Amino acid sequence: MGGNEGIGILQLECPQGHGVGRVLREAAFHAVQYDPGAAVGPREFWPQEDDQGRFKAHCRHCDKPVWESSATLQGKLSELMASESETRASATLQYL
């Protein structure tokens, strides 16, 4: 395993480009977590069992709910964590 393999931060954005949180794995041996931001709430393990295949968040700038398929986000995070050179990427969520 390379130096950065197994870690990554996927920045989540609304369609307007506002940050709505991030999905991250800070070390290869850590669990994946969703971080909504310090002003919004605490980190939680991700994905949640009750998300029914859809990850939902709220853009506090647009004041609108956003979502994306959990499988799509897991795929993007997996690609990022497999990279030895990239540790950050972004994903644009859809308005609900």
Buried (B, 14 or more C-beta within 10 A) or exposed (E): EEEBBBBBBBBBBBEEEBBBBBBBBBEEEEEBBBBBEEEEEEBEEBBEEEBEEBBBBBBBEBEBBBBBBBEBBBEBBEEBBEBEEEBEBEBBBEEE
